[in-house]
Amino acid sequence: MQKMTKVVFLAALLVLSAGCLEGKPVSDTSPQSPATPEELCMQKCSETLAAQIDLSVGPCLSNQITADWVCDVAHNPRIEADNQPENQCEAFREGEAHHFVELDTECNLIKKH
């Protein structure tokens, strides 16, 4: 009889254990890497295009896409409008940001620095 009790107890324990695990998603505990300045800038550019905002003059999309980075649009190849201060990110011109991501008017990477 004692063996029967142990078997029933073990069977019940297995059923309960299986029930506790069933249906629970496996969580990803690995930390997600933050988006790069390039990714953030491309996302901002895509959102701007989706809002049907004209990028042909090469506007600054963000003076701080992330810490110390600006997001700017230019032409590839460059045109004179790209060299005009009013079409460049003010934070970079004034030394408040030290890095930039430069995209073309279709949100493709030209360069990052």
N, CA, C and O atoms as a GROMACS GRO file, in nm:
protein
  452
    1MET      N    1   0.081  -0.119   0.000
    1MET     CA    2   0.000   0.000   0.000
    1MET      C    3   0.086   0.126   0.000
    1MET      O    4   0.051   0.227  -0.061
    2GLN      N    5   0.198   0.118   0.069
    2GLN     CA    6   0.288   0.233   0.077
    2GLN      C    7   0.344   0.267  -0.061
    2GLN      O    8   0.360   0.384  -0.094
    3LYS      N    9   0.375   0.164  -0.142
    3LYS     CA   10   0.425   0.188  -0.277
    3LYS      C   11   0.318   0.256  -0.361
    3LYS      O   12   0.349   0.345  -0.440
    4MET      N   13   0.194   0.216  -0.343
    4MET     CA   14   0.082   0.275  -0.419
    4MET      C   15   0.068   0.423  -0.385
    4MET      O   16   0.042   0.504  -0.474
    5THR      N   17   0.084   0.460  -0.262
    5THR     CA   18   0.075   0.599  -0.218
    5THR      C   19   0.186   0.682  -0.282
    5THR      O   20   0.163   0.795  -0.326
    6LYS      N   21   0.306   0.628  -0.286
    6LYS     CA   22   0.418   0.698  -0.347
    6LYS      C   23   0.394   0.718  -0.496
    6LYS      O   24   0.423   0.825  -0.550
    7VAL      N   25   0.342   0.616  -0.563
    7VAL     CA   26   0.316   0.626  -0.706
    7VAL      C   27   0.210   0.730  -0.734
    7VAL      O   28   0.224   0.811  -0.826
    8VAL      N   29   0.103   0.730  -0.655
    8VAL     CA   30  -0.005   0.828  -0.672
    8VAL      C   31   0.049   0.969  -0.645
    8VAL      O   32   0.018   1.063  -0.718
    9PHE      N   33   0.129   0.981  -0.540
    9PHE     CA   34   0.188   1.110  -0.507
    9PHE      C   35   0.277   1.162  -0.620
    9PHE      O   36   0.268   1.279  -0.658
   10LEU      N   37   0.363   1.074  -0.674
   10LEU     CA   38   0.451   1.115  -0.784
   10LEU      C   39   0.372   1.148  -0.910
   10LEU      O   40   0.406   1.243  -0.981
   11ALA      N   41   0.268   1.072  -0.938
   11ALA     CA   42   0.184   1.100  -1.054
   11ALA      C   43   0.115   1.235  -1.040
   11ALA      O   44   0.108   1.313  -1.135
   12ALA      N   45   0.063   1.262  -0.920
   12ALA     CA   46  -0.003   1.389  -0.895
   12ALA      C   47   0.095   1.505  -0.909
   12ALA      O   48   0.062   1.610  -0.963
   13LEU      N   49   0.215   1.485  -0.859
   13LEU     CA   50   0.319   1.587  -0.869
   13LEU      C   51   0.354   1.616  -1.014
   13LEU      O   52   0.372   1.732  -1.052
   14LEU      N   53   0.364   1.512  -1.096
   14LEU     CA   54   0.393   1.530  -1.238
   14LEU      C   55   0.281   1.606  -1.308
   14LEU      O   56   0.308   1.695  -1.388
   15VAL      N   57   0.157   1.572  -1.278
   15VAL     CA   58   0.042   1.640  -1.339
   15VAL      C   59   0.041   1.786  -1.301
   15VAL      O   60   0.020   1.873  -1.386
   16LEU      N   61   0.062   1.814  -1.174
   16LEU     CA   62   0.064   1.953  -1.128
   16LEU      C   63   0.180   2.030  -1.190
   16LEU      O   64   0.164   2.145  -1.231
   17SER      N   65   0.295   1.967  -1.198
   17SER     CA   66   0.412   2.034  -1.258
   17SER      C   67   0.386   2.065  -1.404
   17SER      O   68   0.420   2.174  -1.451
   18ALA      N   69   0.329   1.971  -1.476
   18ALA     CA   70   0.300   1.992  -1.618
   18ALA      C   71   0.199   2.104  -1.636
   18ALA      O   72   0.210   2.184  -1.728
   19GLY      N   73   0.100   2.108  -1.548
   19GLY     CA   74  -0.002   2.212  -1.556
   19GLY      C   75   0.054   2.349  -1.528
   19GLY      O   76   0.009   2.448  -1.586
   20CYS      N   77   0.151   2.357  -1.441
   20CYS     CA   78   0.211   2.486  -1.409
   20CYS      C   79   0.294   2.540  -1.524
   20CYS      O   80   0.303   2.661  -1.542
   21LEU      N   81   0.354   2.453  -1.599
   21LEU     CA   82   0.440   2.496  -1.708
   21LEU      C   83   0.363   2.520  -1.837
   21LEU      O   84   0.406   2.599  -1.921
   22GLU      N   85   0.251   2.452  -1.853
   22GLU     CA   86   0.178   2.458  -1.978
   22GLU      C   87   0.121   2.597  -2.001
   22GLU      O   88   0.066   2.659  -1.910
   23GLY      N   89   0.134   2.645  -2.123
   23GLY     CA   90   0.073   2.772  -2.162
   23GLY      C   91   0.153   2.895  -2.126
   23GLY      O   92   0.115   3.006  -2.164
   24LYS      N   93   0.260   2.880  -2.058
   24LYS     CA   94   0.342   2.996  -2.024
   24LYS      C   95   0.444   3.019  -2.134
   24LYS      O   96   0.520   2.928  -2.167
   25PRO      N   97   0.446   3.138  -2.190
   25PRO     CA   98   0.547   3.163  -2.293
   25PRO      C   99   0.686   3.169  -2.232
   25PRO      O  100   0.705   3.212  -2.118
   26VAL      N  101   0.780   3.127  -2.309
   26VAL     CA  102   0.919   3.137  -2.266
   26VAL      C  103   0.961   3.281  -2.286
   26VAL      O  104   0.953   3.334  -2.397
   27SER      N  105   1.004   3.344  -2.180
   27SER     CA  106   1.041   3.485  -2.192
   27SER      C  107   1.187   3.497  -2.233
   27SER      O  108   1.272   3.417  -2.193
   28ASP      N  109   1.213   3.598  -2.313
   28ASP     CA  110   1.349   3.626  -2.355
   28ASP      C  111   1.410   3.718  -2.251
   28ASP      O  112   1.372   3.835  -2.242
   29THR      N  113   1.501   3.667  -2.175
   29THR     CA  114   1.560   3.746  -2.068
   29THR      C  115   1.685   3.822  -2.113
   29THR      O  116   1.743   3.897  -2.035
   30SER      N  117   1.726   3.802  -2.238
   30SER     CA  118   1.843   3.874  -2.286
   30SER      C  119   1.806   4.021  -2.309
   30SER      O  120   1.701   4.050  -2.366
   31PRO      N  121   1.890   4.111  -2.266
   31PRO     CA  122   1.859   4.252  -2.284
   31PRO      C  123   1.859   4.290  -2.432
   31PRO      O  124   1.943   4.243  -2.510
   32GLN      N  125   1.765   4.374  -2.470
   32GLN     CA  126   1.761   4.420  -2.609
   32GLN      C  127   1.861   4.533  -2.626
   32GLN      O  128   1.871   4.623  -2.542
   33SER      N  129   1.933   4.527  -2.735
   33SER     CA  130   2.030   4.632  -2.759
   33SER      C  131   1.955   4.758  -2.803
   33SER      O  132   1.859   4.749  -2.880
   34PRO      N  133   1.998   4.873  -2.758
   34PRO     CA  134   1.932   4.996  -2.799
   34PRO      C  135   1.955   5.021  -2.947
   34PRO      O  136   2.054   4.976  -3.005
   35ALA      N  137   1.863   5.091  -3.007
   35ALA     CA  138   1.875   5.124  -3.149
   35ALA      C  139   1.996   5.216  -3.169
   35ALA      O  140   2.028   5.298  -3.084
   36THR      N  141   2.062   5.199  -3.281
   36THR     CA  142   2.178   5.281  -3.312
   36THR      C  143   2.130   5.418  -3.363
   36THR      O  144   2.014   5.431  -3.404
   37PRO      N  145   2.215   5.519  -3.360
   37PRO     CA  146   2.177   5.649  -3.416
   37PRO      C  147   2.131   5.636  -3.561
   37PRO      O  148   2.036   5.703  -3.603
   38GLU      N  149   2.198   5.550  -3.636
   38GLU     CA  150   2.162   5.528  -3.776
   38GLU      C  151   2.019   5.473  -3.788
   38GLU      O  152   1.941   5.521  -3.870
   39GLU      N  153   1.986   5.373  -3.706
   39GLU     CA  154   1.851   5.316  -3.709
   39GLU      C  155   1.745   5.417  -3.668
   39GLU      O  156   1.639   5.426  -3.729
   40LEU      N  157   1.775   5.493  -3.563
   40LEU     CA  158   1.680   5.594  -3.517
   40LEU      C  159   1.657   5.702  -3.623
   40LEU      O  160   1.544   5.746  -3.644
   41CYS      N  161   1.764   5.742  -3.689
   41CYS     CA  162   1.754   5.844  -3.793
   41CYS      C  163   1.672   5.792  -3.911
   41CYS      O  164   1.587   5.863  -3.965
   42MET      N  165   1.698   5.669  -3.952
   42MET     CA  166   1.624   5.611  -4.063
   42MET      C  167   1.475   5.599  -4.029
   42MET      O  168   1.389   5.621  -4.114
   43GLN      N  169   1.446   5.564  -3.905
   43GLN     CA  170   1.306   5.555  -3.861
   43GLN      C  171   1.240   5.693  -3.866
   43GLN      O  172   1.127   5.707  -3.914
   44LYS      N  173   1.309   5.792  -3.816
   44LYS     CA  174   1.257   5.930  -3.817
   44LYS      C  175   1.234   5.976  -3.961
   44LYS      O  176   1.132   6.039  -3.990
   45CYS      N  177   1.325   5.945  -4.049
   45CYS     CA  178   1.314   5.983  -4.189
   45CYS      C  179   1.194   5.913  -4.254
   45CYS      O  180   1.117   5.976  -4.327
   46SER      N  181   1.177   5.786  -4.227
   46SER     CA  182   1.063   5.712  -4.283
   46SER      C  183   0.931   5.769  -4.234
   46SER      O  184   0.836   5.781  -4.311
   47GLU      N  185   0.926   5.805  -4.106
   47GLU     CA  186   0.804   5.867  -4.051
   47GLU      C  187   0.777   6.002  -4.117
   47GLU      O  188   0.662   6.036  -4.144
   48THR      N  189   0.882   6.076  -4.143
   48THR     CA  190   0.869   6.207  -4.208
   48THR      C  191   0.818   6.191  -4.351
   48THR      O  192   0.730   6.265  -4.394
   49LEU      N  193   0.873   6.095  -4.423
   49LEU     CA  194   0.825   6.067  -4.559
   49LEU      C  195   0.680   6.022  -4.558
   49LEU      O  196   0.601   6.063  -4.643
   50ALA      N  197   0.644   5.937  -4.462
   50ALA     CA  198   0.506   5.888  -4.451
   50ALA      C  199   0.409   6.002  -4.424
   50ALA      O  200   0.293   5.996  -4.464
   51ALA      N  201   0.456   6.105  -4.355
   51ALA     CA  202   0.373   6.223  -4.327
   51ALA      C  203   0.371   6.319  -4.446
   51ALA      O  204   0.314   6.427  -4.438
   52GLN      N  205   0.434   6.278  -4.555
   52GLN     CA  206   0.439   6.354  -4.680
   52GLN      C  207   0.504   6.491  -4.664
   52GLN      O  208   0.460   6.590  -4.723
   53ILE      N  209   0.609   6.495  -4.582
   53ILE     CA  210   0.686   6.618  -4.564
   53ILE      C  211   0.798   6.617  -4.667
   53ILE      O  212   0.866   6.516  -4.685
   54ASP      N  213   0.817   6.729  -4.735
   54ASP     CA  214   0.916   6.741  -4.842
   54ASP      C  215   1.058   6.740  -4.785
   54ASP      O  216   1.093   6.821  -4.700
   55LEU      N  217   1.137   6.647  -4.833
   55LEU     CA  218   1.277   6.638  -4.790
   55LEU      C  219   1.373   6.692  -4.895
   55LEU      O  220   1.495   6.682  -4.878
   56SER      N  221   1.321   6.749  -5.002
   56SER     CA  222   1.407   6.790  -5.113
   56SER      C  223   1.504   6.903  -5.078
   56SER      O  224   1.604   6.922  -5.147
   57VAL      N  225   1.475   6.980  -4.973
   57VAL     CA  226   1.568   7.088  -4.935
   57VAL      C  227   1.672   7.040  -4.835
   57VAL      O  228   1.756   7.118  -4.790
   58GLY      N  229   1.667   6.912  -4.799
   58GLY     CA  230   1.768   6.857  -4.708
   58GLY      C  231   1.757   6.910  -4.566
   58GLY      O  232   1.853   6.964  -4.512
   59PRO      N  233   1.640   6.896  -4.504
   59PRO     CA  234   1.623   6.953  -4.370
   59PRO      C  235   1.691   6.871  -4.260
   59PRO      O  236   1.724   6.753  -4.279
   60CYS      N  237   1.711   6.934  -4.148
   60CYS     CA  238   1.754   6.865  -4.028
   60CYS      C  239   1.630   6.795  -3.972
   60CYS      O  240   1.528   6.859  -3.949
   61LEU      N  241   1.639   6.665  -3.950
   61LEU     CA  242   1.524   6.591  -3.897
   61LEU      C  243   1.523   6.589  -3.745
   61LEU      O  244   1.416   6.578  -3.684
   62SER      N  245   1.641   6.598  -3.684
   62SER     CA  246   1.647   6.598  -3.538
   62SER      C  247   1.781   6.653  -3.492
   62SER      O  248   1.887   6.612  -3.539
   63ASN      N  249   1.775   6.747  -3.399
   63ASN     CA  250   1.897   6.801  -3.339
   63ASN      C  251   1.952   6.710  -3.230
   63ASN      O  252   2.062   6.732  -3.179
   64GLN      N  253   1.875   6.608  -3.193
   64GLN     CA  254   1.923   6.510  -3.095
   64GLN      C  255   1.847   6.380  -3.117
   64GLN      O  256   1.753   6.349  -3.043
   65ILE      N  257   1.888   6.305  -3.217
   65ILE     CA  258   1.823   6.176  -3.244
   65ILE      C  259   1.855   6.079  -3.130
   65ILE      O  260   1.775   5.992  -3.097
   66THR      N  261   1.971   6.096  -3.071
   66THR     CA  262   2.014   6.030  -2.948
   66THR      C  263   2.126   6.118  -2.893
   66THR      O  264   2.169   6.212  -2.959
   67ALA      N  265   2.173   6.089  -2.775
   67ALA     CA  266   2.272   6.177  -2.712
   67ALA      C  267   2.392   6.202  -2.804
   67ALA      O  268   2.458   6.109  -2.850
   68ASP      N  269   2.419   6.330  -2.830
   68ASP     CA  270   2.535   6.377  -2.906
   68ASP      C  271   2.528   6.346  -3.056
   68ASP      O  272   2.630   6.356  -3.125
   69TRP      N  273   2.410   6.309  -3.108
   69TRP     CA  274   2.393   6.278  -3.250
   69TRP      C  275   2.276   6.357  -3.308
   69TRP      O  276   2.172   6.372  -3.244
   70VAL      N  277   2.295   6.408  -3.430
   70VAL     CA  278   2.187   6.472  -3.505
   70VAL      C  279   2.152   6.385  -3.625
   70VAL      O  280   2.229   6.297  -3.666
   71CYS      N  281   2.036   6.413  -3.681
   71CYS     CA  282   1.989   6.338  -3.799
   71CYS      C  283   1.959   6.439  -3.908
   71CYS      O  284   1.869   6.523  -3.893
   72ASP      N  285   2.032   6.432  -4.018
   72ASP     CA  286   2.022   6.532  -4.124
   72ASP      C  287   1.996   6.465  -4.259
   72ASP      O  288   2.036   6.351  -4.283
   73VAL      N  289   1.928   6.538  -4.345
   73VAL     CA  290   1.901   6.491  -4.482
   73VAL      C  291   1.983   6.575  -4.579
   73VAL      O  292   1.993   6.697  -4.563
   74ALA      N  293   2.041   6.510  -4.677
   74ALA     CA  294   2.117   6.578  -4.782
   74ALA      C  295   2.092   6.505  -4.914
   74ALA      O  296   2.023   6.403  -4.917
   75HIS      N  297   2.148   6.557  -5.018
   75HIS     CA  298   2.136   6.492  -5.150
   75HIS      C  299   2.261   6.410  -5.177
   75HIS      O  300   2.369   6.439  -5.126
   76ASN      N  301   2.245   6.311  -5.257
   76ASN     CA  302   2.358   6.227  -5.294
   76ASN      C  303   2.356   6.209  -5.445
   76ASN      O  304   2.276   6.129  -5.495
   77PRO      N  305   2.440   6.280  -5.517
   77PRO     CA  306   2.550   6.366  -5.473
   77PRO      C  307   2.498   6.498  -5.415
   77PRO      O  308   2.385   6.540  -5.443
   78ARG      N  309   2.582   6.561  -5.334
   78ARG     CA  310   2.544   6.686  -5.267
   78ARG      C  311   2.515   6.796  -5.368
   78ARG      O  312   2.573   6.802  -5.477
   79ILE      N  313   2.423   6.884  -5.328
   79ILE     CA  314   2.394   7.004  -5.405
   79ILE      C  315   2.419   7.124  -5.315
   79ILE      O  316   2.441   7.108  -5.195
   80GLU      N  317   2.417   7.244  -5.371
   80GLU     CA  318   2.447   7.365  -5.294
   80GLU      C  319   2.356   7.381  -5.172
   80GLU      O  320   2.402   7.429  -5.068
   81ALA      N  321   2.230   7.343  -5.182
   81ALA     CA  322   2.137   7.356  -5.069
   81ALA      C  323   2.185   7.278  -4.947
   81ALA      O  324   2.156   7.317  -4.834
   82ASP      N  325   2.258   7.169  -4.967
   82ASP     CA  326   2.308   7.089  -4.855
   82ASP      C  327   2.414   7.162  -4.774
   82ASP      O  328   2.436   7.130  -4.658
   83ASN      N  329   2.480   7.258  -4.836
   83ASN     CA  330   2.586   7.333  -4.769
   83ASN      C  331   2.535   7.459  -4.700
   83ASN      O  332   2.613   7.526  -4.632
   84GLN      N  333   2.409   7.491  -4.714
   84GLN     CA  334   2.353   7.611  -4.652
   84GLN      C  335   2.323   7.583  -4.505
   84GLN      O  336   2.257   7.483  -4.472
   85PRO      N  337   2.370   7.669  -4.416
   85PRO     CA  338   2.352   7.647  -4.272
   85PRO      C  339   2.206   7.623  -4.231
   85PRO      O  340   2.181   7.542  -4.142
   86GLU      N  341   2.112   7.691  -4.292
   86GLU     CA  342   1.972   7.673  -4.254
   86GLU      C  343   1.918   7.533  -4.286
   86GLU      O  344   1.812   7.494  -4.237
   87ASN      N  345   1.991   7.459  -4.368
   87ASN     CA  346   1.952   7.322  -4.402
   87ASN      C  347   2.034   7.218  -4.327
   87ASN      O  348   2.026   7.099  -4.356
   88GLN      N  349   2.113   7.263  -4.231
   88GLN     CA  350   2.195   7.172  -4.150
   88GLN      C  351   2.148   7.178  -4.006
   88GLN      O  352   2.090   7.278  -3.963
   89CYS      N  353   2.173   7.075  -3.933
   89CYS     CA  354   2.130   7.069  -3.793
   89CYS      C  355   2.205   7.172  -3.708
   89CYS      O  356   2.328   7.172  -3.702
   90GLU      N  357   2.129   7.256  -3.644
   90GLU     CA  358   2.184   7.364  -3.563
   90GLU      C  359   2.272   7.310  -3.450
   90GLU      O  360   2.377   7.368  -3.421
   91ALA      N  361   2.231   7.202  -3.386
   91ALA     CA  362   2.308   7.147  -3.274
   91ALA      C  363   2.448   7.105  -3.318
   91ALA      O  364   2.543   7.120  -3.242
   92PHE      N  365   2.462   7.053  -3.440
   92PHE     CA  366   2.593   7.015  -3.491
   92PHE      C  367   2.675   7.138  -3.527
   92PHE      O  368   2.794   7.146  -3.495
   93ARG      N  369   2.612   7.235  -3.594
   93ARG     CA  370   2.682   7.359  -3.633
   93ARG      C  371   2.737   7.432  -3.512
   93ARG      O  372   2.846   7.488  -3.516
   94GLU      N  373   2.660   7.431  -3.402
   94GLU     CA  374   2.699   7.507  -3.282
   94GLU      C  375   2.781   7.425  -3.183
   94GLU      O  376   2.813   7.473  -3.074
   95GLY      N  377   2.815   7.302  -3.219
   95GLY     CA  378   2.899   7.220  -3.134
   95GLY      C  379   2.827   7.155  -3.017
   95GLY      O  380   2.892   7.098  -2.928
   96GLU      N  381   2.694   7.161  -3.014
   96GLU     CA  382   2.618   7.095  -2.906
   96GLU      C  383   2.613   6.944  -2.928
   96GLU      O  384   2.602   6.868  -2.832
   97ALA      N  385   2.620   6.902  -3.053
   97ALA     CA  386   2.627   6.761  -3.088
   97ALA      C  387   2.755   6.742  -3.169
   97ALA      O  388   2.794   6.830  -3.246
   98HIS      N  389   2.819   6.629  -3.152
   98HIS     CA  390   2.948   6.607  -3.217
   98HIS      C  391   2.945   6.500  -3.325
   98HIS      O  392   3.047   6.474  -3.390
   99HIS      N  393   2.828   6.437  -3.345
   99HIS     CA  394   2.816   6.330  -3.444
   99HIS      C  395   2.690   6.352  -3.526
   99HIS      O  396   2.593   6.412  -3.480
  100PHE      N  397   2.693   6.302  -3.648
  100PHE     CA  398   2.574   6.313  -3.732
  100PHE      C  399   2.552   6.188  -3.814
  100PHE      O  400   2.645   6.115  -3.848
  101VAL      N  401   2.424   6.168  -3.846
  101VAL     CA  402   2.385   6.067  -3.944
  101VAL      C  403   2.327   6.147  -4.059
  101VAL      O  404   2.239   6.230  -4.040
  102GLU      N  405   2.377   6.122  -4.179
  102GLU     CA  406   2.330   6.192  -4.297
  102GLU      C  407   2.264   6.092  -4.391
  102GLU      O  408   2.325   5.993  -4.432
  103LEU      N  409   2.137   6.119  -4.422
  103LEU     CA  410   2.059   6.033  -4.510
  103LEU      C  411   2.026   6.108  -4.638
  103LEU      O  412   2.025   6.231  -4.640
  104ASP      N  413   1.998   6.034  -4.744
  104ASP     CA  414   1.950   6.100  -4.866
  104ASP      C  415   1.799   6.121  -4.855
  104ASP      O  416   1.738   6.084  -4.755
  105THR      N  417   1.740   6.179  -4.956
  105THR     CA  418   1.597   6.214  -4.953
  105THR      C  419   1.506   6.092  -4.958
  105THR      O  420   1.384   6.104  -4.948
  106GLU      N  421   1.564   5.974  -4.974
  106GLU     CA  422   1.487   5.848  -4.973
  106GLU      C  423   1.516   5.768  -4.846
  106GLU      O  424   1.478   5.651  -4.836
  107CYS      N  425   1.583   5.830  -4.750
  107CYS     CA  426   1.615   5.771  -4.620
  107CYS      C  427   1.725   5.665  -4.626
  107CYS      O  428   1.732   5.578  -4.539
  108ASN      N  429   1.809   5.671  -4.728
  108ASN     CA  430   1.924   5.581  -4.735
  108ASN      C  431   2.046   5.650  -4.673
  108ASN      O  432   2.063   5.771  -4.686
  109LEU      N  433   2.128   5.572  -4.608
  109LEU     CA  434   2.246   5.626  -4.542
  109LEU      C  435   2.347   5.681  -4.643
  109LEU      O  436   2.385   5.612  -4.737
  110ILE      N  437   2.388   5.804  -4.622
  110ILE     CA  438   2.498   5.862  -4.699
  110ILE      C  439   2.626   5.841  -4.618
  110ILE      O  440   2.723   5.783  -4.666
  111LYS      N  441   2.624   5.889  -4.493
  111LYS     CA  442   2.738   5.865  -4.404
  111LYS      C  443   2.698   5.896  -4.261
  111LYS      O  444   2.599   5.963  -4.234
  112LYS      N  445   2.780   5.845  -4.170
  112LYS     CA  446   2.767   5.882  -4.030
  112LYS      C  447   2.905   5.914  -3.979
  112LYS      O  448   3.005   5.854  -4.019
  113HIS      N  449   2.909   6.009  -3.891
  113HIS     CA  450   3.038   6.058  -3.842
  113HIS      C  451   3.025   6.094  -3.695
  113HIS      O  452   3.123   6.138  -3.634
   0.00000   0.00000   0.00000
